[in-house]
Amino acid sequence: PNFIIMSGLRYSHVWIDALFDPTFYAFPFENAEVSTGALTGSLGFSWFPRQNLQITFNGSTGFRAPNVDDIGKIFDSEPGSVVVPNPDLESEYAYNLELGIQKNFGDKLVLKGATFYTYLVDALVRRDFTFNGASQIEYGGELSNVQAIQNAAKAYVYGFEFGLDAYLTDHWSLASNFTITEGIEEEEDGTDSPARHAPPVFGDFHVKWKRER
């Protein structure tokens, strides 16, 4: 009764067949096709060594196939840069681990903490690219650097999260959460740089009032 194991498996498959109209841009390709699948799974346990103490551990894998935006969208990501389609993208795969602990002090105060780590293989990131052999093209009347979504060798994200719930009275309570996240992606030359989509330090604090109605 004080130990629970949870697990699951899922298979996903994604198909995309995108045709490119050369009316506005002389694409060096006519179509982009994606047909890829992956088996993902998870395994976790929740353990109560004491009634007021909970320890959790989770391991899982994740999968994301390139979508229509990744392989076929043109947009200006920032002034002086334009992102062009890349029909040669492969799927990215993630391996995740999480360890957490929660302590209940007399149903008046609950403290929570966890650490997490994600390792991405073939991570989809935006990098410099060429379009018809050119590293710069004119876009919107401005000479712009060419970029595209590409598969990085690796990327990883890790961090910590903390939380508390305090029940002051029957009507008043407090809730707060704080998360620290760091992300690293490998550049083409083997150096590391901050991951673009890793969120900054984030926290919230709530004062709650609850009445019958």
PyMOL commands that set and color helices and strands:
alter all, ss='L'
color gray80, all
select helices_A, chain A and resi 68-72
alter helices_A, ss='H'
color red, helices_A
select strands_A, chain A and resi 3-19+31-50+53-64+75-78+81-83+92-105+109-121+124-128+136-139+142-151+154-167+172-186+192-194+202-209
alter strands_A, ss='S'
color yellow, strands_A
deselect
rebuild
show_as cartoon
